[in-house]
Amino acid sequence: MNWNKFLPCILLTTVLGACSGKGEQPNVEPTALCLTDSLLRIVSVDTVHVQEVIDELTLNGRVTFNENQVAHVYPMFGGTVTELKAEIGDYVRKGDVLAVIRSGEVAEKNRCRIILAEGFYLEQCWRHISI
C-alpha cells in the first residue's frame, strides 16, 4: 500500500479536527477579596485601567566621570598633535598609538641619537681598519 498518498490526508484531517469548535470555558465569577486588618494597612487595591504607556521620564542630574577609573596621561615632551588615533570610549591596549605629536624636542633627541649611532659605527670601522 502506498502511504505517500494517504499521509497528507491523515495530517490534514488531524489538524482540522484539532482546530474546530471552541472548547468549553469555565464561567468564573469574581470573588471578594479577603484581607486581614494588618494587610489592609500595607496593601492597596485598585481597579485595572487601560491607558497609554509613557516611555519617557524627565529627571534632573549631572553626568560626570568616575575619578577612580580615569588614567591621567602627561607627555614627556611638548609639541603639536598632528593625528589622533583614539577617541573617548575606545578600548586601547598597551603599545597602541593614541596620537602623533610633532615636536622639536623629540626631533632633536632623534638627531642626537642618530649622530651617536653613526659615531659609534665610524669608531668601530676605524678600529677594524687600523688593526
Wavefront OBJ file of the C-alpha trace (Angstrom):
o trace
v 0.000 0.000 0.000
v 1.312 3.457 -0.885
v 1.265 5.585 2.310
v 2.534 8.682 0.489
v -0.991 9.302 -0.878
v -2.792 8.848 2.442
v -0.341 10.627 4.791
v -1.277 14.212 3.714
v -4.987 13.371 4.072
v -4.480 11.974 7.568
v -2.429 15.004 8.667
v -4.958 17.458 7.198
v -7.848 15.701 8.962
v -5.971 15.746 12.273
v -5.128 19.449 12.030
v -8.652 20.475 11.012
v -10.171 18.349 13.760
v -7.957 19.988 16.394
v -8.912 23.497 15.259
v -12.664 23.003 15.033
v -15.083 24.284 17.653
v -14.445 26.161 20.849
v -13.774 24.268 23.977
v -15.917 24.940 26.995
v -14.592 27.814 29.000
v -15.430 27.780 32.674
v -17.552 30.655 33.890
v -15.521 32.272 36.668
v -17.295 34.698 38.914
v -15.273 37.330 40.736
v -14.819 36.665 44.406
v -14.494 39.191 47.163
v -11.002 39.928 48.362
v -10.473 38.999 51.994
v -7.561 40.718 53.742
v -6.705 40.964 57.395
v -6.507 44.370 59.075
v -2.704 44.319 59.133
v -2.569 43.532 55.382
v -5.113 46.255 54.598
v -2.744 48.820 56.129
v 0.120 47.642 53.903
v -1.615 46.655 50.640
v -3.539 48.968 48.347
v -6.049 47.580 45.866
v -7.076 49.375 42.678
v -9.026 48.654 39.511
v -7.150 47.866 36.298
v -7.342 50.653 33.696
v -6.281 50.696 30.057
v -4.067 53.704 29.362
v -1.175 54.715 27.125
v 2.257 53.722 28.380
v 4.694 56.611 28.679
v 8.289 55.574 27.922
v 9.775 58.867 28.970
v 10.976 60.013 32.359
v 12.294 63.511 32.970
v 14.918 63.809 35.696
v 17.392 66.434 36.802
v 21.010 65.428 37.193
v 24.630 65.872 36.216
v 26.753 63.498 34.153
v 30.299 63.086 35.473
v 33.069 60.521 35.207
v 34.371 58.133 37.836
v 37.660 59.588 39.090
v 38.837 56.098 40.136
v 38.625 54.822 36.548
v 40.462 57.701 34.829
v 44.079 57.437 33.719
v 45.948 60.745 33.668
v 48.420 60.905 30.769
v 51.154 63.530 30.725
v 53.534 63.977 27.765
v 57.295 63.701 28.185
v 57.833 66.353 25.511
v 55.764 69.278 24.266
v 54.512 69.509 20.695
v 51.566 69.791 18.320
v 49.127 66.913 17.813
v 49.070 66.079 14.099
v 46.968 62.886 14.216
v 44.525 61.482 16.748
v 44.237 57.680 16.579
v 41.901 57.083 19.571
v 38.659 58.686 20.702
v 36.938 58.870 24.085
v 35.372 55.491 24.826
v 37.694 53.483 22.534
v 39.299 50.374 24.001
v 43.083 50.526 23.760
v 45.874 48.145 24.699
v 49.395 48.688 25.920
v 51.551 49.790 22.995
v 48.705 51.210 20.866
v 49.424 54.582 19.225
v 46.975 57.124 20.645
v 48.249 60.259 18.902
v 51.038 61.511 16.659
v 52.798 64.604 18.002
v 55.183 66.832 16.066
v 57.810 68.029 18.490
v 61.091 69.886 18.056
v 62.401 68.336 21.281
v 61.811 64.801 20.023
v 63.360 65.627 16.641
v 66.469 66.941 18.429
v 66.714 63.775 20.559
v 66.413 61.587 17.453
v 69.062 63.631 15.643
v 71.468 63.242 18.585
v 70.768 59.513 18.764
v 71.497 59.110 15.032
v 74.731 61.108 15.336
v 75.843 58.993 18.292
v 74.972 55.767 16.446
v 76.892 56.914 13.354
v 79.833 57.986 15.508
v 79.883 54.566 17.184
v 79.711 52.887 13.786
v 82.559 55.042 12.426
v 84.644 54.341 15.528
v 84.120 50.590 15.046
v 85.079 50.891 11.374
v 88.288 52.828 12.206
v 89.235 50.222 14.804
v 88.685 47.428 12.287
v 90.741 49.204 9.562
v 93.610 50.149 11.870
v 94.102 46.581 13.126
l 1 2 3 4 5 6 7 8 9 10 11 12 13 14 15 16 17 18 19 20 21 22 23 24 25 26 27 28 29 30 31 32 33 34 35 36 37 38 39 40 41 42 43 44 45 46 47 48 49 50 51 52 53 54 55 56 57 58 59 60 61 62 63 64 65 66 67 68 69 70 71 72 73 74 75 76 77 78 79 80 81 82 83 84 85 86 87 88 89 90 91 92 93 94 95 96 97 98 99 100 101 102 103 104 105 106 107 108 109 110 111 112 113 114 115 116 117 118 119 120 121 122 123 124 125 126 127 128 129 130 131
